[in-house]
Amino acid sequence: MKHILAVIGLSIFLTYPAKAQKREIAADSTVTTTHQVTVKGQRFSYTATTGTQPVWNEDGEPIAALFYTYYERSDVDNRAARPLVISFNGGPGSASVWMHIAYTGPRVLSIDDEGYPVQPYGIKENPHSILDVADIVYVNPVNTGYSRVLDKETERETFFGVNADIEYLAEWLNTFVNRVNRWPSPKYLIGESYGTTRVSGLALELQEAQWMYLNGVILVSPTGLGIERDGPVDAANRLPYFAAAAWYQDALPAQHQQKDLDILLPEVEAFTINQLLPAMAKGGFMEESTKNEMAAKMAEYSGLTEKEILQHNLDVPTAYFWKALLREKGGYTVGRLDSRYLGVDRQLAGDSPDYNAELTSWLHSFTPAINHYLRNELNYRTDIKYNMFGPVHPWDRSGDQTGENLRQAMAENPYLNVMIQSGYFDGATTYFNAKYSMWHLDPSGRMQDRLSFKGYRSGHMMYLRKEDLETANEDIRQFINATLPAQGEPAKYGN
């Protein structure tokens, strides 16, 4: 309905909707569009299907709608032989936006070569996408992206906890795989950050509750996966990350700063395992001379002072490191998830930064890009807010056995391989803790040939750095190709 308002000779048209629509998301919806992309020099067409699929309760009633985007390469003759990659981000409470438009998908964020925002905001073709070798679906758990709870009577515990999350998502994936007719396809899970907890648990849940077996799981910047590392192990394991971040910020003594990272980090790791950890195991009964010796070496490798380290009894919190590393060298803080990023606090004093410099930078560029992309390129239109981070708390973290779940899934499935990807400058899920998780995932050591680690000179989202976007995608591509069994090769142990 249009009304004309005359103001000093001007006609202003005011448009009103006939009736205001309720702001809600459909339980079941799809929009399919066709596109092209050039990957590794080869141009091909693909379809993008974005929409919602219900989560049902035991009575078959829709209680939530999960938003997803599914990409299929078009020129594929044998879809049964083509891998399907199922992608989750983390939080918990984070949308699938990060890996979707910055890592593996056919469109990538418009940012500079190191990952910083540039204007105009938006996206461009991703010449390194894994869509050349695999189809991909990006899934948004409840309350992330456009996904929402539909039944307000459903208990929050149905969705918001380590094991509840895994259970309903496995059921949802069963339906999705049925709908897109991908049961014969080799399948892979990829998760980032808390998404690694999610996919590690899903690997076993899919096998044991949905009878769906995988070829691979990719853990990007993994969490602890329920593997114990409290006390001295937790404290000592921070040092290799401290060294990497300080090296990047040119904050190490000259004898270490001049070393390449490939030389420095193995040296720091050896000191951590062979000297620091055994010393810290003695706690308050550590000899004073040993304590001073450890503090001096830690200072060399961290960019902090011996005094600061001794004041913390060698157990320096990461938050203190982010605040203190550059306190006397420009006064900046360094980022939590990526310590290449710098922040400015209200005051130099304090034990932790005022904000996460890297996260604000990422939200700066990702938020306009995903909202524009979904509406204008994929033609999915809704008045629902796209939740970059959604309300999922309190989150029940009890009963986290996801590392053991992944080990059991590997034991049950000889086809199943695991690759870990970590950025050296990630201070939240540090690369050395990722290695520690890999070492302790299978205590028997009999499956270590199916576990691999890749490190990158960037942070939590290593793919934001142009060089690592190419390298990390190629690592996934090679992992997929290496874990597709030869025709007729059985999944079994022994000869």
Secondary structure, 3 states (H helix, E strand, C coil): CEEEEEECCEEEEEECCCCCCCCCCCCCEEEEEEEEEEECCEEEEEEEEEEEEEEECCCCCEEEEEEEEEEEECCCCCHHHCCEEEEECCCCCECCHHHHCCCCCCEEECECCCCCECCCCCEEECCCCHHHCCEEEEECCCCCECCEECCCCCCHHHCCEHHHHHHHHHHHHHHHHHHCCCCCCCEEEEEECHHHHHHHHHHHHHHHHCCCCCCEEEEECCCCCCCCCCCHHHHHCCHHHHHHHHHHCCCCCHHHHCCCHHHHHHHHHHHHHHHHHHHHCCHHHCCHHHHHHHHHHHHHHHCCCHHHHHHCCCCCCHHHHHHHCCCCCCCCEECCCCCCCEECCCCCCCCCCCCCHHHHHHHHHHHHHHHHHHHHCCCCCCCCCCECECCCCCCECCCCCHHHHHHHHHHHCCCCEEEEEEECCCCCCCHHHHHHHHHHHCCCCCCHHHEEEEEECCCCCHHHCHHHHHHHHHHHHHHHHHCCCCCCCCCCCCC
